[in-house]
Amino acid sequence: MLLLSNIKTLYDGTAADESALHRGVDLHVDAATGRILELRPHDPALTLGDAHARVDCSAYTVTPGLIDCHGHITVLGLRPEDIDRANSAASLLYVEKVLYRTLVDGGVTTLRDIGGATHMIKRLVEEGVMIGPRLKISICMLSTTGGHADFRGPDRCHATLSKLWPPAPGRPSNLVDGPWECRKRVREIAACGADLIKVCASPGVASPSDHLEHRDFTPDELRAICDEAGARGLKVAAHAHSQSGIELAIECGVYDLQHISFLDERLADMAYKAGCTVTPTSWIMDELTRAEGFTPFVMEKVKKVTEHHRRAVEYAHRGGLPILAGTDAVIPGMHGRNYLELVHLTRDGLSPLAAWHSATGLAARHIGQLDAGTIAPGQRADLLVCRDDVVADPECFTRRGADAILEVIKDGVGYRDALAGVSQRQFRSTVDAVLAAPLS
């Protein structure tokens, strides 16, 4: 057993208010199963046997591991050279580095990848071949021809195919046109092991040729996607910036609205009545303003969305919509700094506790990872042990970055080797077992 003893402040992830805060508590973890056993007031007289480890946490803040609801682990950047690198023979090596940074540096123990990651990557993490957060995957980001996810080269009219997530083993094409092709592609994606379906309900910011106010899918196409997904028990998340795209997504049955740059009071009310969640991706909006390599056309779109985005988050919050934390880390240097989404959510008007809830228990509930995101008996021991009071003041992350986190623990195992007594990661995997097996 592992005992995190006399924790100064613990946020349990269950709520966005003071009821989720505990001070001077002991957290008991079953090191063998990686599950939480008990959370109770500190007992200074408690004795432990030789088989147990005690860690003094009287100077630390403990939280659940972060849950990032909008990730792209196969995206190294959006410049042509970044996309070419991601599509090269070495792509899996880059993905391994992104996964490692996301967990070990960024503090993310569960990540919903909503375009790019295949079931093979998810399985390699589960088997311990690659170190990273556990994954929920959409595999593709469905777009119409010429839509947001159709990234073509400079000679777009000369038969250059989309370079962003081209078809690959375990990942069919993300470009679809017409209701029946949409239905077929959802069926393919489900067969490839997707946990959700991702669509582009509106044009995007970084895409090279589509205008924000234009349409991507027709109502018939989007309804077909949502209907087919629902028939397979899958929810739909939609990239949606424009008001027309947000409204279309709500009307057609989308569950999670992402980016929401032009959300207003009327649309927030519609989304609330339809039972939608929102993932605003506040950090990327700020990063895009300083991004290099984009055309003036793209940067003009960046200017438009950043002028409205904070107001949209305020409408969502005021309208009672569940707000989920998601980074959309697609700019070089973002992977491994996922905690900055907490900072930008608070800058957009959420309280610190509301921002933390959006990245822990609330996120877990809405992406279907019900055994994570909260610190309670039986839950996965996904924990951040922090030097600073990052719960009261997320801006600690802007001052100290990843150093604000002392240890990252996933399933009871530490990944920074920073706390004596915490079991550290072991490079034992399916591959090791195969290589160690005697030749027959």
C-alpha positions in Angstrom: 0.0 0.0 0.0 1.0 3.6 -0.7 0.1 6.3 1.8 0.1 10.0 0.8 0.2 11.3 4.3 -1.1 14.6 5.7 -1.8 16.2 2.4 -1.9 19.9 2.7 -4.7 20.5 0.2 -6.5 17.8 -1.9 -9.0 18.5 -4.7 -11.1 15.4 -5.3 -12.5 16.4 -8.7 -16.2 15.8 -7.8 -17.4 19.4 -7.9 -16.6 23.0 -8.8 -17.0 24.3 -5.3 -15.4 24.0 -1.8 -17.1 20.7 -1.1 -14.4 19.0 -3.2 -11.5 20.4 -1.2 -9.9 18.5 1.7 -7.1 19.6 4.0 -4.9 17.5 6.3 -6.0 14.2 4.8 -4.4 10.8 4.2 -4.8 9.1 0.8 -4.5 5.3 0.7 -3.6 3.7 -2.6 -3.4 0.0 -3.4 -0.1 -0.1 -5.2 -0.8 -3.6 -6.6 -4.0 -2.7 -8.4 -3.4 1.0 -8.9 -6.7 1.9 -7.3 -7.6 4.3 -4.5 -8.5 2.6 -1.2 -9.5 5.3 1.1 -9.4 9.1 1.8 -9.7 10.1 5.4 -8.5 12.7 7.9 -4.8 12.5 8.8 -4.0 10.1 11.5 -0.5 10.8 13.0 -0.6 7.7 15.0 -1.2 5.4 12.1 1.5 2.7 11.8 2.4 0.9 8.6 4.1 -2.5 8.0 7.3 -3.0 6.0 5.3 -3.7 2.9 3.9 -0.2 2.9 5.3 3.2 1.8 4.5 6.5 3.4 5.0 9.9 1.6 4.9 13.1 3.6 2.6 15.5 1.6 2.2 18.1 4.3 3.6 20.7 1.9 1.9 19.6 -1.3 -1.4 19.9 -3.2 -2.9 16.7 -4.7 -5.4 16.6 -7.6 -6.7 14.0 -10.0 -4.6 13.6 -13.2 -5.8 15.9 -15.9 -8.2 14.8 -18.6 -7.7 16.6 -21.9 -10.9 16.4 -24.0 -9.5 17.7 -27.3 -6.1 16.2 -28.3 -4.3 15.4 -31.5 -1.3 13.3 -30.7 -0.4 12.7 -34.4 -0.2 16.4 -35.1 3.3 18.0 -34.8 2.2 21.3 -36.3 0.2 22.6 -39.2 3.0 23.8 -41.5 3.6 21.7 -44.6 6.9 20.4 -43.2 5.1 19.4 -39.9 2.4 17.5 -41.7 5.0 15.7 -44.0 6.9 14.7 -40.8 3.7 13.3 -39.3 3.1 11.3 -42.4 6.6 9.9 -42.7 7.9 6.5 -41.9 9.1 7.8 -38.6 5.7 9.1 -37.5 5.2 6.6 -34.7 8.4 7.7 -33.1 7.1 11.3 -33.0 3.8 10.1 -31.6 5.6 8.2 -28.8 7.4 11.5 -27.8 4.1 13.4 -27.9 2.4 10.8 -25.7 5.3 10.8 -23.2 5.4 14.6 -22.9 1.6 14.8 -22.6 1.6 12.4 -19.6 5.0 13.1 -17.9 5.3 16.9 -18.6 1.7 17.9 -19.1 0.1 15.9 -16.3 -2.6 14.4 -18.5 -3.5 10.8 -17.5 -6.5 10.5 -19.9 -6.7 12.1 -23.3 -9.6 12.1 -25.8 -7.9 12.2 -29.2 -10.4 13.6 -31.7 -8.6 13.0 -35.0 -5.5 11.0 -36.0 -4.8 8.4 -33.3 -5.6 4.8 -34.3 -6.6 1.8 -32.2 -3.1 0.4 -32.6 -1.7 3.5 -30.8 -4.3 3.2 -28.1 -3.5 -0.5 -27.6 0.3 0.1 -27.5 -0.3 2.5 -24.6 -2.6 0.0 -22.8 0.1 -2.7 -23.2 2.9 -0.4 -21.9 4.8 -0.4 -25.1 4.5 3.4 -25.2 4.2 5.6 -22.2 1.3 8.1 -22.3 -2.2 8.9 -21.1 -4.9 6.3 -21.7 -6.8 7.2 -24.9 -10.3 7.7 -26.1 -10.2 8.0 -29.9 -12.3 9.2 -32.8 -9.7 8.0 -35.4 -10.9 10.5 -38.0 -12.2 14.0 -38.1 -14.9 13.8 -40.7 -15.0 16.7 -43.2 -16.5 17.3 -46.7 -14.3 17.7 -49.7 -12.7 21.1 -49.4 -13.9 21.4 -45.8 -11.9 22.1 -42.6 -10.0 18.8 -42.5 -9.2 18.8 -46.2 -5.6 20.1 -46.2 -4.1 20.1 -49.7 -0.8 21.4 -51.0 -0.2 24.7 -52.7 -1.5 23.3 -56.0 -4.9 22.3 -54.5 -6.6 22.1 -57.9 -4.1 19.7 -59.4 -5.0 16.4 -57.8 -3.0 16.7 -54.6 -4.9 14.7 -52.0 -5.5 16.0 -48.4 -2.4 15.6 -46.3 -4.0 15.9 -42.9 -4.6 12.3 -41.6 -4.6 10.6 -45.0 -6.0 7.0 -45.1 -3.8 4.6 -43.3 -4.1 1.1 -41.7 -6.8 1.5 -39.0 -7.8 4.9 -40.3 -10.1 5.4 -43.3 -10.3 8.6 -45.2 -11.8 11.5 -43.3 -13.4 13.1 -46.4 -17.0 12.2 -47.1 -19.7 13.6 -49.3 -23.4 12.7 -49.2 -25.5 11.0 -46.5 -24.8 7.4 -47.5 -21.1 7.9 -47.7 -21.3 9.5 -44.3 -23.1 6.5 -42.9 -20.6 4.1 -44.4 -17.6 6.0 -43.0 -19.1 6.1 -39.5 -19.5 2.3 -39.8 -15.9 1.9 -40.8 -14.6 4.2 -38.0 -16.7 2.2 -35.5 -15.2 -1.0 -36.9 -11.7 0.4 -36.5 -12.3 0.8 -32.7 -13.4 4.4 -32.3 -14.8 5.6 -28.9 -16.6 8.6 -30.5 -17.2 10.2 -33.8 -15.7 13.7 -34.7 -17.1 15.9 -37.4 -16.6 19.4 -38.8 -19.9 21.2 -38.4 -18.3 24.4 -39.6 -15.2 25.6 -41.4 -12.1 26.2 -39.4 -9.4 28.7 -38.5 -6.2 27.0 -39.6 -7.6 25.3 -42.7 -6.2 26.9 -45.9 -9.2 27.7 -48.0 -12.6 27.6 -46.2 -14.3 30.7 -44.9 -15.6 30.7 -41.3 -19.1 31.7 -42.4 -19.5 29.0 -45.0 -21.1 25.6 -44.6 -19.3 22.3 -44.3 -21.9 19.4 -44.0 -25.5 19.7 -45.1 -28.2 18.9 -42.5 -28.9 15.5 -44.2 -25.2 14.6 -44.0 -24.8 15.5 -40.4 -28.0 13.9 -39.3 -26.9 10.7 -41.1 -23.6 10.8 -39.1 -25.3 11.4 -35.8 -27.9 8.7 -36.4 -25.4 6.1 -37.5 -23.2 6.9 -34.5 -26.1 6.7 -32.1 -27.0 3.3 -33.5 -23.6 2.1 -32.5 -23.6 3.7 -29.0 -21.2 6.4 -30.0 -21.5 10.1 -29.3 -20.6 12.8 -31.8 -18.3 15.8 -31.1 -18.3 18.6 -33.6 -15.7 21.3 -34.5 -18.0 24.3 -34.6 -16.9 27.9 -34.7 -19.7 29.8 -36.6 -23.2 30.4 -35.4 -24.6 28.5 -38.3 -22.3 25.5 -37.6 -23.1 25.5 -33.9 -26.9 25.7 -34.6 -26.6 22.9 -37.2 -24.7 20.7 -34.8 -27.3 21.1 -32.1 -30.2 20.5 -34.4 -28.7 17.3 -35.8 -27.9 15.6 -32.5 -24.2 16.5 -31.8 -23.3 15.9 -28.1 -20.1 18.0 -27.7 -19.6 21.4 -29.3 -16.0 22.3 -29.7 -14.4 25.8 -30.0 -17.8 27.6 -30.0 -16.2 30.9 -31.0 -19.4 32.6 -32.0 -21.8 31.1 -29.4 -24.3 33.6 -28.2 -27.1 33.5 -25.6 -29.7 32.0 -27.9 -27.4 29.2 -29.0 -26.3 28.5 -25.4 -29.9 28.1 -24.5 -30.5 25.8 -27.4 -27.4 23.7 -26.5 -28.5 23.5 -22.8 -32.0 22.3 -23.8 -30.5 19.7 -26.1 -28.2 18.4 -23.4 -24.9 19.4 -25.1 -21.5 19.9 -23.6 -18.9 22.4 -24.8 -15.1 22.2 -25.2 -14.0 25.7 -25.8 -10.2 25.1 -26.4 -9.3 28.5 -25.0 -5.5 28.0 -24.9 -5.2 27.3 -28.7 -7.0 30.5 -29.5 -4.3 32.5 -27.7 -1.5 30.4 -29.3 -2.8 31.0 -32.8 -2.3 34.7 -32.5 1.5 34.2 -32.2 1.7 31.2 -34.6 4.1 31.4 -37.6 3.8 30.1 -41.1 0.2 30.8 -41.7 -1.2 32.8 -44.6 -2.7 36.2 -44.2 -6.1 34.6 -44.9 -5.7 32.2 -42.0 -4.5 35.0 -39.7 -7.5 37.1 -40.5 -9.7 34.2 -39.4 -7.6 33.9 -36.2 -8.3 37.6 -35.5 -12.1 37.1 -35.9 -12.4 34.2 -33.5 -10.2 35.6 -30.8 -12.3 38.8 -30.8 -15.3 36.8 -29.9 -14.1 33.7 -28.1 -14.0 34.9 -24.5 -17.6 36.2 -24.8 -18.7 32.8 -26.1 -17.2 31.0 -23.0 -19.0 33.5 -20.8 -22.3 32.7 -22.6 -21.7 29.0 -22.1 -20.9 29.3 -18.4 -23.8 31.6 -17.8 -26.1 29.3 -19.7 -25.3 26.3 -17.4 -23.5 24.3 -20.1 -21.0 21.7 -18.9 -17.6 23.1 -20.0 -14.9 20.5 -20.7 -11.2 21.3 -20.8 -9.4 20.5 -24.1 -6.2 21.9 -25.5 -6.3 21.2 -29.3 -2.5 21.0 -29.2 -1.7 21.5 -32.9 1.0 24.2 -32.7 4.7 23.1 -32.1 5.6 23.4 -28.4 2.0 22.8 -27.1 2.3 19.1 -26.4 3.4 18.6 -22.7 2.0 22.0 -21.5 -1.6 20.8 -21.4 -2.1 22.3 -17.9 -2.2 25.8 -19.6 -5.8 25.1 -20.6 -6.7 25.6 -16.9 -5.0 29.0 -17.0 -6.9 30.2 -20.1 -10.3 28.9 -18.9 -9.9 31.0 -15.8 -8.9 34.0 -17.9 -12.1 33.4 -19.9 -14.2 33.7 -16.8 -14.3 30.4 -15.0 -13.4 30.1 -11.3 -10.3 28.1 -10.6 -12.4 25.3 -9.1 -14.7 25.3 -12.2 -11.6 25.1 -14.5 -10.2 22.1 -12.5 -13.6 20.4 -12.5 -13.7 20.8 -16.3 -10.4 18.9 -16.5 -11.1 16.2 -14.0 -14.4 14.8 -12.8 -16.7 16.6 -15.1 -14.6 15.6 -18.1 -14.4 12.0 -17.0 -18.2 11.8 -16.7 -18.9 13.2 -20.2 -16.3 11.3 -22.1 -17.2 8.0 -20.5 -14.1 7.4 -18.4 -16.0 6.8 -15.2 -13.2 5.2 -13.3 -11.0 8.3 -13.5 -11.1 12.0 -12.8 -12.0 11.8 -9.2 -10.2 10.8 -6.0 -12.5 8.3 -4.3 -12.4 4.6 -3.2 -12.3 2.3 -6.2 -11.2 4.9 -8.7 -7.9 4.7 -10.6 -5.1 6.3 -8.7 -4.4 9.0 -11.3 -2.8 11.8 -9.3 -0.8 15.0 -9.5 1.3 15.9 -6.5 2.0 19.6 -6.9 4.5 21.9 -5.2 2.3 24.9 -5.5 -1.4 25.5 -4.7 -2.4 25.1 -8.4 -6.0 24.6 -7.4 -6.4 28.0 -5.9 -4.1 29.7 -8.4 -3.7 28.0 -11.8 -1.5 30.9 -12.9 1.2 29.0 -11.0 1.6 27.1 -14.3 2.5 30.3 -16.2 5.2 31.1 -13.7 6.7 27.6 -13.1 5.4 25.5 -16.0 5.7 21.8 -15.5 7.9 22.4 -12.4 4.7 23.3 -10.5 4.0 19.5 -10.6 6.3 17.4 -8.5 5.0 13.9 -9.5 2.6 12.5 -12.1 0.9 9.2 -11.0 -1.1 7.1 -13.4 -2.7 3.9 -12.1 -0.7 4.2 -8.9 2.7 4.4 -10.8 4.9 7.5 -10.8 6.5 8.8 -13.9 8.9 11.5 -12.6 10.8 9.5 -10.0 10.3 12.5 -7.6 8.8 10.9 -4.5 10.6 8.1 -2.6 8.2 5.3 -1.9 6.0 5.8 -5.1 6.4 2.9 -7.5 8.0 4.1 -10.6 7.3 3.1 -14.2 8.8 -0.2 -15.3 9.7 -0.7 -19.0 8.0 -4.1 -19.1 5.7 -4.5 -22.0 4.3 -7.0 -24.4 7.3 -6.4 -26.6 9.7 -7.2 -23.7 7.8 -10.4 -23.0 8.0 -11.5 -26.6 11.7 -10.7 -26.8 12.5 -12.5 -23.6 10.6 -15.6 -24.5 12.7 -18.7 -25.5 12.9 -19.5 -29.2 10.8 -22.5 -30.1 
